[in-house]
Amino acid sequence: MGQETEDSGTQQVNGANDGSLTHAILGSFFDVYNELGTGFLESVYRRAMAEVLTERGLCVEQERSVHVHFRGAIIGRFLADLVVERQVVVELKAVRSLLPEHQAQLINYLRASTFEIGLLLNFGRTPELKRLVYSNERKRPLRRTGQAVDLTSK
């Protein structure tokens, strides 16, 4: 499959350090988890996360539609639960525990877009999180053929 990495460190993304941004998102995740607990639908957590992130002064897009391109044609789309500061894709789950399929979903979102950082956050019995990095450099074959999705424009 792709060249994804799971990374808990800080890296340069688009000339900026993503450490403080992911830190703010994870802080918001724990704020929401501690206040709401477990048992709600994913949509409740999405709206609560958007509220907390907005209160922190961050730009948040909910259910961002992203087209998937293949050989010059749009063949589908996905909805990113949250996009924060046009830099980080946040995929939310409200399941007992994260499964490999959940991580694969986020990897595919990163592969199909120009985003490099993704967070997978689960509001299960215990909070779970994964931070995934998929650099645009590794997506070069997609960009060379013009198939990568530019998410900086709507």
VENLIN-V724667 format. One record per backbone hydrogen bond with DSSP energy under -0.5 kcal/mol. NH is the residue of the N-H (numbers start at 1). CO is the residue of the C=O. If there is no record, write none. Layout:
BEGIN
NH & CO
NH & CO
END
This chain:
BEGIN
5 & 133
7 & 5
7 & 131
13 & 16
16 & 13
18 & 11
18 & 16
22 & 18
23 & 19
24 & 20
25 & 21
26 & 22
27 & 23
28 & 24
29 & 25
30 & 26
31 & 27
32 & 28
33 & 29
34 & 30
35 & 31
36 & 32
37 & 32
37 & 33
39 & 123
44 & 41
45 & 41
46 & 42
47 & 43
48 & 44
49 & 45
50 & 46
51 & 47
52 & 48
53 & 49
54 & 50
55 & 51
56 & 52
57 & 54
58 & 53
60 & 58
61 & 83
63 & 81
64 & 80
66 & 78
68 & 76
69 & 67
70 & 73
73 & 70
75 & 68
75 & 73
76 & 68
78 & 66
80 & 64
80 & 78
82 & 90
83 & 61
84 & 88
85 & 59
85 & 83
87 & 84
88 & 84
89 & 117
90 & 82
91 & 89
91 & 119
92 & 90
93 & 121
102 & 99
103 & 99
104 & 100
105 & 101
106 & 102
107 & 103
108 & 104
109 & 105
110 & 106
111 & 107
112 & 108
113 & 110
114 & 149
116 & 87
117 & 87
118 & 132
119 & 89
120 & 130
121 & 91
121 & 119
122 & 128
123 & 93
124 & 122
124 & 126
125 & 96
128 & 122
130 & 120
132 & 118
132 & 130
133 & 5
134 & 116
138 & 135
139 & 135
139 & 136
140 & 137
142 & 139
143 & 139
144 & 140
145 & 141
146 & 143
147 & 142
148 & 142
149 & 112
151 & 149
153 & 150
END
